[in-house]
Amino acid sequence: SSDKFRGVSYSWAPIGVPVLDACLMRLECGLEDERRAGDHVIFWGRVQYLQLPDEAPVNPMVCYRRTYRSLTPPAM
């Protein structure tokens, strides 16, 4: 069997799942509910663990409506 985490730094989260060490934030959820919507399944999660960086905040980006966007509001 291949090791899908080979060469990647990771550790074990309090809820027992592997998490990447080099990340801006960790948000881990337990399954709260799931619903079918056509040919999709939508999963709702309840946050069980949140870890933020110790250093100054960075300017993360998110994918929204098929493009990457900054979470920081534009300068006035």
C-alpha positions as CSV (number, residue, x, y, z in Angstrom):
1,S,0.0,0.0,0.0
2,S,1.2,3.5,-0.7
3,D,1.6,6.1,2.0
4,K,-0.4,9.2,0.8
5,F,1.4,11.4,3.4
6,R,4.9,10.4,2.3
7,G,7.1,13.6,2.2
8,V,4.4,15.7,3.9
9,S,4.8,17.0,7.4
10,Y,1.6,16.2,9.4
11,S,0.5,15.4,12.9
12,W,-2.6,13.9,14.6
13,A,-5.4,16.2,15.6
14,P,-7.2,15.8,18.9
15,I,-10.2,14.1,17.2
16,G,-7.9,11.5,15.7
17,V,-7.4,12.6,12.1
18,P,-4.2,13.5,10.3
19,V,-3.7,17.3,9.7
20,L,-1.1,19.1,7.7
21,D,1.5,20.9,9.8
22,A,2.1,23.8,7.3
23,C,-1.3,25.4,7.2
24,L,-2.7,28.8,8.1
25,M,-5.5,27.4,10.3
26,R,-7.0,24.1,11.3
27,L,-10.8,23.7,11.4
28,E,-11.9,20.2,12.2
29,C,-15.6,19.1,12.2
30,G,-17.6,16.2,13.1
31,L,-20.5,15.1,10.8
32,E,-23.7,16.8,11.9
33,D,-26.0,16.0,9.0
34,E,-26.1,15.0,5.4
35,R,-28.7,15.5,2.7
36,R,-29.1,14.5,-0.9
37,A,-29.5,17.3,-3.4
38,G,-30.0,15.9,-6.9
39,D,-26.8,14.1,-7.8
40,H,-24.9,15.7,-4.8
41,V,-24.6,15.0,-1.1
42,I,-24.3,18.1,1.1
43,F,-22.5,17.5,4.4
44,W,-23.0,19.8,7.5
45,G,-20.2,19.8,10.1
46,R,-20.0,21.0,13.6
47,V,-16.7,22.5,14.6
48,Q,-14.9,20.4,17.2
49,Y,-11.5,21.9,17.1
50,L,-10.0,25.2,15.8
51,Q,-6.3,26.2,15.8
52,L,-5.1,29.6,14.7
53,P,-1.5,30.6,14.1
54,D,0.6,32.1,16.9
55,E,2.2,34.6,14.7
56,A,0.7,37.8,13.2
57,P,-2.3,37.1,10.9
58,V,-1.6,36.6,7.2
59,N,-3.7,37.5,4.2
60,P,-5.3,34.1,3.3
61,M,-7.2,33.6,0.1
62,V,-10.3,31.6,-0.5
63,C,-11.9,30.1,-3.6
64,Y,-15.3,31.7,-4.1
65,R,-17.4,31.5,-7.3
66,R,-14.6,29.8,-9.2
67,T,-12.0,32.4,-8.5
68,Y,-9.5,33.1,-5.6
69,R,-10.3,36.1,-3.4
70,S,-8.6,37.8,-0.4
71,L,-10.3,37.9,2.9
72,T,-8.7,41.2,3.7
73,P,-11.0,44.2,2.8
74,P,-9.5,46.6,0.2
75,A,-7.6,49.6,1.5
76,M,-9.7,52.8,1.7
